[in-house]
Amino acid sequence: MNRKVELLAPAGNLEKLKMAVQYGADAVYLAGKQFGLRTASDNFSFDEMREGVAYAHAHGKKAYLTMNIIAHNDSIDQAEPFLLEAAETGIDGVIVSDPGIFRIIRKVRPDLPIHISTQTSTTNYQTVAFWHELGAKRIVLARELSLKEIQEIRQRNPGVELEVFVHGAMCISYSGRCLLSNYMAGRDANQGDCAHPCRWRYRLVEEKRPGKYYPIEEDSTGTFIFNSKDLCLLPYLPELIQSGVSSLKIEGRVKSSFYVATVVKAYREAIDAWYSGNWQDVRPWMEEVGTVSNRDFTTGFLFGKPGPEAHNYATSSYIRRYDFIGLVTGYEETSGMLVVEQRNHFRTGEAIEVLPPKGPVVRLTLGEIYDEDGNRIEAAPHPQMKVFLAGLPPFPENSILRRRAIEDRED
């Protein structure tokens, strides 16, 4: 058996990095304030990057830096000083798509492992061999590959690490190299500033009848013709692991800590179950990944080119079945109360669930709530408010408190 497959999680900021590590990721990927493809996430200053990398290493995990923009002249000259300072934080590798940035890394820090981003649209074994011969350690394969193609690439390139996406948003354009945002909103997706026009509502206009809009489908509100469902390959982890891939990647640096922790934990448990010979009914894990925001799920290209069923033509809104209401920050032994940082409104008597970093979900009813001054309150009304919950077990730090929505909500 080859080395155990890596579970790679997104880290949009320091809190998300720590949650990913605690909930079971083997490695995280993050961006600095420049050169990453997710300007909408908080991203890391060099001081935060240093702290985050140190935290990952202290827990035996790795941290990779994304520098995967398609660089123009006005940014390429900044790549070398940025890289040199970032490298001093102890990062374990750099994810790139631009050959110019690749060249700079090989020149000034040849010791740094380079991972070739999915932005390069690597879809065949010759391209994998090309990058590997140039010095790349890992290739992040394009999302547009089938399981059969992945298997053939592995067979023909036994000496290179292969990474595949297993969960998260899908892009309508090939490997994410999209120009719609630049054209329609003046925001360059290839510089990390995508406006996501593939999620917008579209209707048809005939050129000689300006202002008269025709719905493309029967729904009078129009249709979301580019709106892909989210990728979820959790049920097919055995096939992917046996194909010989090195890393399974979760998308979502802009997603919440709740999202990162929940999805990472489900995949961690599923991967460990397969390696221990206890692979089982995947429905409990699928239910877990369904508790966080998603657009329904698709297997993407894993079993061939997807058909119309891979898109959601009715809405681009997220499905949210649970609310993230609090995060455990400690436990007071003297008072026997759980210390929680409130993230959403909750009150005494509500039925909630606690998702710890390890172990099963615990369902319970909230008892007495106290503020920092020791006053009993009926509800925790303010975001980030520190409250004390009586009568609860000493759940581990960073356990998540969540509440099932009255009905599935979309926003």
C-alpha positions as CSV (number, residue, x, y, z in Angstrom):
1,M,0.0,0.0,0.0
2,N,1.4,3.4,-0.9
3,R,1.5,6.3,1.6
4,K,-1.9,7.3,2.9
5,V,-3.6,9.9,0.7
6,E,-3.4,13.5,1.9
7,L,-6.6,15.4,2.8
8,L,-6.0,19.1,1.7
9,A,-8.3,21.8,3.1
10,P,-8.8,25.5,2.3
11,A,-7.6,28.2,4.8
12,G,-9.1,31.6,4.0
13,N,-7.8,33.1,7.2
14,L,-6.1,32.0,10.5
15,E,-9.3,30.8,12.2
16,K,-10.2,28.6,9.2
17,L,-6.6,27.2,9.1
18,K,-6.9,26.2,12.7
19,M,-10.3,24.7,12.3
20,A,-9.1,22.7,9.2
21,V,-6.2,21.3,11.2
22,Q,-8.2,20.4,14.3
23,Y,-11.0,18.7,12.3
24,G,-8.6,16.4,10.4
25,A,-6.9,18.0,7.4
26,D,-3.4,16.7,6.7
27,A,-2.5,20.0,4.9
28,V,-3.9,23.4,4.2
29,Y,-3.5,25.8,1.3
30,L,-3.6,29.6,1.9
31,A,-2.7,32.8,0.2
32,G,-0.9,36.0,1.1
33,K,-2.2,39.5,0.3
34,Q,-0.9,39.1,-3.3
35,F,-0.8,36.5,-6.0
36,G,-3.7,34.3,-4.8
37,L,-6.9,33.6,-6.7
38,R,-9.3,34.4,-3.9
39,T,-9.2,38.1,-3.2
40,A,-12.6,37.8,-1.5
41,S,-11.2,35.7,1.3
42,D,-9.3,37.4,4.2
43,N,-6.0,35.9,3.2
44,F,-2.8,36.2,5.3
45,S,-0.4,38.9,6.2
46,F,3.2,37.6,6.6
47,D,2.8,37.6,10.4
48,E,-0.4,35.6,10.1
49,M,1.2,33.3,7.6
50,R,4.1,32.7,10.0
51,E,1.6,31.9,12.8
52,G,-0.5,29.7,10.7
53,V,2.4,27.7,9.3
54,A,3.8,27.3,12.8
55,Y,0.4,26.1,14.0
56,A,0.2,23.5,11.2
57,H,3.7,22.2,11.8
58,A,3.1,22.0,15.5
59,H,0.2,19.6,14.7
60,G,2.3,17.6,12.2
61,K,0.5,19.1,9.2
62,K,1.7,21.0,6.1
63,A,0.8,24.4,4.7
64,Y,1.0,25.3,1.0
65,L,1.1,28.9,-0.4
66,T,-1.0,29.7,-3.5
67,M,0.6,32.0,-6.0
68,N,-1.6,30.9,-8.9
69,I,-2.7,34.1,-10.6
70,I,-2.0,34.7,-14.3
71,A,0.5,37.5,-13.7
72,H,0.8,40.6,-15.9
73,N,3.8,42.9,-16.1
74,D,2.6,45.2,-13.4
75,S,2.6,42.3,-10.8
76,I,5.4,39.9,-12.0
77,D,8.2,42.2,-10.6
78,Q,6.7,41.9,-7.2
79,A,6.7,38.1,-7.2
80,E,10.3,37.6,-6.2
81,P,10.3,39.8,-3.0
82,F,6.9,38.4,-2.1
83,L,8.1,34.8,-2.5
84,L,11.3,35.4,-0.5
85,E,9.4,36.8,2.5
86,A,6.7,34.2,2.3
87,A,9.3,31.4,2.1
88,E,10.8,32.6,5.4
89,T,7.5,31.7,7.2
90,G,8.2,28.0,6.6
91,I,5.7,27.2,3.9
92,D,6.0,23.6,2.6
93,G,5.3,24.3,-1.1
94,V,4.0,26.9,-3.6
95,I,1.0,26.4,-5.9
96,V,1.5,28.2,-9.3
97,S,0.0,28.4,-12.7
98,D,2.1,31.1,-14.4
99,P,5.4,29.9,-16.0
100,G,7.0,33.2,-15.1
101,I,6.3,32.7,-11.4
102,F,7.4,29.1,-11.7
103,R,10.7,30.3,-13.2
104,I,11.3,32.8,-10.4
105,I,10.8,30.2,-7.7
106,R,13.2,27.8,-9.4
107,K,15.7,30.6,-9.6
108,V,15.6,32.1,-6.2
109,R,14.3,29.3,-4.0
110,P,14.9,26.0,-5.8
111,D,14.5,24.1,-2.6
112,L,10.8,25.0,-2.4
113,P,8.5,22.2,-3.8
114,I,6.2,23.5,-6.6
115,H,2.7,22.4,-7.2
116,I,1.2,23.1,-10.6
117,S,-2.3,24.7,-10.2
118,T,-5.5,23.4,-11.8
119,Q,-5.4,26.7,-13.6
120,T,-3.0,25.2,-16.1
121,S,-5.7,22.8,-17.3
122,T,-3.5,19.7,-17.1
123,T,-5.6,17.0,-18.7
124,N,-3.1,14.4,-20.1
125,Y,0.0,12.4,-19.1
126,Q,2.4,14.2,-21.4
127,T,1.6,17.6,-19.8
128,V,2.2,16.0,-16.3
129,A,5.5,14.7,-17.5
130,F,6.4,18.1,-19.0
131,W,5.9,19.9,-15.7
132,H,7.6,17.1,-13.7
133,E,10.7,17.3,-15.9
134,L,10.9,21.0,-15.3
135,G,11.0,20.4,-11.5
136,A,7.4,20.4,-10.3
137,K,6.7,18.0,-7.4
138,R,2.9,17.9,-7.7
139,I,0.3,18.4,-10.4
140,V,-3.2,19.6,-9.5
141,L,-5.2,17.9,-12.3
142,A,-7.9,19.7,-14.1
143,R,-11.4,19.1,-12.8
144,E,-12.5,18.0,-16.3
145,L,-10.9,14.5,-16.0
146,S,-12.6,11.2,-15.6
147,L,-11.5,8.5,-13.2
148,K,-10.2,6.4,-16.2
149,E,-8.1,9.4,-17.4
150,I,-6.7,9.9,-13.9
151,Q,-5.8,6.3,-13.6
152,E,-3.9,6.4,-17.0
153,I,-2.0,9.5,-16.0
154,R,-0.9,7.8,-12.8
155,Q,0.2,4.7,-14.6
156,R,2.3,6.7,-17.1
157,N,3.7,9.0,-14.4
158,P,4.5,6.9,-11.4
159,G,7.0,9.4,-9.9
160,V,4.9,12.5,-9.6
161,E,2.4,13.5,-7.0
162,L,-1.2,14.0,-8.3
163,E,-3.8,16.1,-6.6
164,V,-7.5,16.1,-7.5
165,F,-10.5,18.2,-6.3
166,V,-13.1,16.2,-4.5
167,H,-15.5,18.8,-3.0
168,G,-16.6,22.3,-3.6
169,A,-17.8,24.8,-6.2
170,M,-17.4,24.0,-9.9
171,C,-16.6,26.6,-12.5
172,I,-18.4,26.8,-15.9
173,S,-15.1,27.6,-17.6
174,Y,-12.3,25.1,-18.3
175,S,-10.3,24.7,-15.0
176,G,-11.5,28.1,-13.9
177,R,-9.8,30.1,-16.6
178,C,-12.8,32.4,-17.2
179,L,-13.2,35.7,-18.9
180,L,-16.9,36.3,-18.2
181,S,-16.3,38.3,-15.1
182,N,-13.7,40.5,-16.7
183,Y,-16.0,41.2,-19.7
184,M,-19.2,41.7,-17.7
185,A,-18.1,43.3,-14.5
186,G,-14.5,44.5,-15.1
187,R,-13.2,42.1,-12.5
188,D,-10.5,39.7,-13.6
189,A,-11.1,36.1,-12.4
190,N,-7.5,35.2,-13.3
191,Q,-6.3,37.8,-10.9
192,G,-8.5,36.5,-8.1
193,D,-11.4,38.9,-8.4
194,C,-14.2,36.9,-10.0
195,A,-17.7,38.3,-9.8
196,H,-19.2,34.9,-10.5
197,P,-21.4,35.9,-13.4
198,C,-22.0,32.1,-14.0
199,R,-24.4,32.4,-11.0
200,W,-26.4,35.3,-12.4
201,R,-29.9,34.9,-13.9
202,Y,-30.1,34.9,-17.7
203,R,-32.9,35.5,-20.1
204,L,-33.0,35.7,-23.9
205,V,-33.2,38.9,-26.0
206,E,-33.8,39.0,-29.8
207,E,-31.7,41.7,-31.4
208,K,-34.6,43.5,-33.2
209,R,-36.7,43.5,-30.0
210,P,-34.5,45.3,-27.4
211,G,-35.9,45.4,-24.0
212,K,-38.2,42.3,-24.6
213,Y,-36.9,39.4,-22.5
214,Y,-37.8,35.8,-23.1
215,P,-37.3,33.1,-20.5
216,I,-35.0,30.4,-21.8
217,E,-37.1,27.9,-19.9
218,E,-40.7,27.8,-18.8
219,D,-39.9,29.4,-15.5
220,S,-40.9,33.1,-15.8
221,T,-38.0,34.2,-13.6
222,G,-35.4,33.2,-16.2
223,T,-32.8,30.5,-15.9
224,F,-29.3,30.0,-14.4
225,I,-27.9,28.3,-17.5
226,F,-24.2,28.4,-16.3
227,N,-24.9,27.5,-12.7
228,S,-23.1,24.2,-11.9
229,K,-24.0,22.2,-8.8
230,D,-21.2,21.6,-6.3
231,L,-18.7,18.8,-6.7
232,C,-18.9,16.0,-4.1
233,L,-16.9,12.8,-4.6
234,L,-17.1,11.5,-1.1
235,P,-19.0,8.3,-2.1
236,Y,-16.2,7.5,-4.6
237,L,-13.2,7.9,-2.3
238,P,-12.2,4.2,-2.6
239,E,-11.9,4.5,-6.3
240,L,-9.9,7.7,-6.1
241,I,-7.6,6.4,-3.5
242,Q,-7.0,3.2,-5.4
243,S,-6.3,5.2,-8.6
244,G,-3.0,6.3,-6.9
245,V,-3.6,10.0,-6.4
246,S,-1.6,11.7,-3.7
247,S,-3.9,14.4,-2.4
248,L,-7.7,15.0,-2.2
249,K,-8.5,18.7,-2.3
250,I,-11.5,20.5,-0.8
251,E,-12.4,23.9,-2.4
252,G,-13.6,26.8,-0.4
253,R,-11.2,29.5,1.0
254,V,-14.1,32.0,0.9
255,K,-16.3,29.6,2.8
256,S,-17.0,29.8,6.6
257,S,-15.2,28.1,9.4
258,F,-18.3,26.0,9.9
259,Y,-18.1,24.9,6.3
260,V,-14.4,24.0,6.5
261,A,-14.7,22.1,9.7
262,T,-17.8,20.1,8.8
263,V,-16.6,19.0,5.3
264,V,-13.1,18.2,6.5
265,K,-14.4,16.1,9.3
266,A,-16.7,14.1,7.0
267,Y,-13.9,13.4,4.5
268,R,-11.4,12.6,7.3
269,E,-13.8,10.0,8.8
270,A,-14.5,8.5,5.4
271,I,-10.8,8.2,4.4
272,D,-9.9,6.7,7.8
273,A,-12.7,4.2,7.5
274,W,-11.5,3.0,4.1
275,Y,-7.9,2.6,5.3
276,S,-9.0,0.7,8.4
277,G,-11.2,-1.6,6.4
278,N,-14.4,-0.2,7.8
279,W,-15.8,1.5,4.8
280,Q,-19.5,1.7,5.3
281,D,-22.8,3.3,4.2
282,V,-21.8,6.8,3.2
283,R,-25.2,8.4,4.0
284,P,-24.2,9.7,7.4
285,W,-21.2,11.5,5.9
286,M,-23.3,12.8,3.0
287,E,-25.8,14.1,5.5
288,E,-22.9,15.9,7.3
289,V,-21.6,17.7,4.2
290,G,-25.2,18.6,3.4
291,T,-25.5,20.5,6.6
292,V,-23.4,23.3,5.3
293,S,-24.1,25.7,2.3
294,N,-24.2,23.9,-1.1
295,R,-25.9,24.0,-4.4
296,D,-26.8,20.4,-4.5
297,F,-24.1,17.9,-5.6
298,T,-22.7,16.5,-8.8
299,T,-19.9,14.0,-9.5
300,G,-18.6,16.4,-12.2
301,F,-16.5,14.7,-14.9
302,L,-15.5,11.6,-12.8
303,F,-17.6,9.2,-14.8
304,G,-17.6,11.1,-18.1
305,K,-18.8,14.5,-19.3
306,P,-21.7,15.7,-17.2
307,G,-25.1,16.3,-18.6
308,P,-27.9,18.8,-17.8
309,E,-28.4,17.2,-14.4
310,A,-25.1,18.7,-13.2
311,H,-26.6,22.2,-13.3
312,N,-29.2,24.0,-11.3
313,Y,-31.3,26.0,-13.6
314,A,-33.8,27.3,-11.0
315,T,-31.6,29.2,-8.6
316,S,-28.0,30.1,-7.7
317,S,-28.8,30.4,-4.0
318,Y,-27.1,28.2,-1.5
319,I,-29.1,25.6,0.4
320,R,-28.5,26.0,4.1
321,R,-30.0,23.4,6.5
322,Y,-28.2,24.4,9.6
323,D,-27.2,27.7,11.3
324,F,-23.7,28.1,12.9
325,I,-24.6,29.6,16.3
326,G,-21.5,29.3,18.4
327,L,-17.9,28.2,18.8
328,V,-16.6,26.6,22.0
329,T,-13.6,28.6,23.4
330,G,-13.1,26.9,26.7
331,Y,-14.6,25.4,29.8
332,E,-14.6,26.8,33.4
333,E,-13.9,24.0,35.8
334,T,-14.9,26.1,38.9
335,S,-18.4,27.0,37.6
336,G,-18.8,23.9,35.4
337,M,-19.9,26.1,32.4
338,L,-19.0,25.9,28.8
339,V,-17.5,29.1,27.3
340,V,-18.9,30.0,23.9
341,E,-18.3,32.7,21.3
342,Q,-21.7,33.4,19.8
343,R,-21.9,33.5,16.0
344,N,-25.7,33.6,15.6
345,H,-28.7,34.3,17.8
346,F,-29.7,31.5,20.2
347,R,-31.7,31.2,23.4
348,T,-32.5,29.0,26.4
349,G,-34.5,25.9,25.6
350,E,-33.5,25.6,22.0
351,A,-32.6,22.2,20.6
352,I,-29.0,22.3,19.2
353,E,-26.2,20.0,18.0
354,V,-22.6,20.1,19.0
355,L,-20.0,19.0,16.4
356,P,-16.7,18.3,18.1
357,P,-13.4,17.9,16.1
358,K,-13.5,14.2,16.8
359,G,-16.3,11.9,17.7
360,P,-20.1,11.9,17.0
361,V,-22.5,14.8,16.9
362,V,-24.2,15.4,20.2
363,R,-27.8,16.6,20.4
364,L,-28.9,18.5,23.4
365,T,-31.2,21.3,24.7
366,L,-29.7,24.6,25.9
367,G,-30.1,25.3,29.6
368,E,-29.2,28.5,31.4
369,I,-27.1,31.2,29.7
370,Y,-25.0,33.8,31.4
371,D,-23.1,36.8,30.2
372,E,-19.6,37.8,31.2
373,D,-20.8,39.7,34.3
374,G,-22.6,36.6,35.6
375,N,-26.0,37.8,34.7
376,R,-28.5,35.2,33.6
377,I,-29.9,36.0,30.1
378,E,-32.5,34.4,28.0
379,A,-30.7,34.8,24.7
380,A,-27.3,35.6,23.2
381,P,-28.2,38.5,20.9
382,H,-24.9,39.9,19.7
383,P,-22.4,38.4,17.3
384,Q,-19.0,37.5,18.8
385,M,-20.6,37.9,22.3
386,K,-18.9,35.7,25.0
387,V,-21.4,33.6,26.9
388,F,-21.4,30.8,29.5
389,L,-23.6,27.8,29.1
390,A,-24.6,25.8,32.2
391,G,-25.3,22.1,32.4
392,L,-23.2,21.1,29.3
393,P,-20.3,18.6,29.1
394,P,-16.8,20.0,28.7
395,F,-16.7,19.9,24.9
396,P,-13.2,20.4,23.3
397,E,-12.2,23.9,22.2
398,N,-13.4,24.8,18.7
399,S,-16.4,22.5,18.9
400,I,-19.2,23.9,16.8
401,L,-22.7,24.7,18.0
402,R,-25.3,24.5,15.3
403,R,-29.0,24.6,15.0
404,R,-31.2,23.0,12.5
405,A,-33.1,25.6,10.5
406,I,-36.9,25.6,10.9
407,E,-37.0,25.0,7.1
408,D,-34.3,24.8,4.5
409,R,-33.3,28.3,3.9
410,E,-31.7,29.9,0.7
411,D,-29.8,33.2,0.6
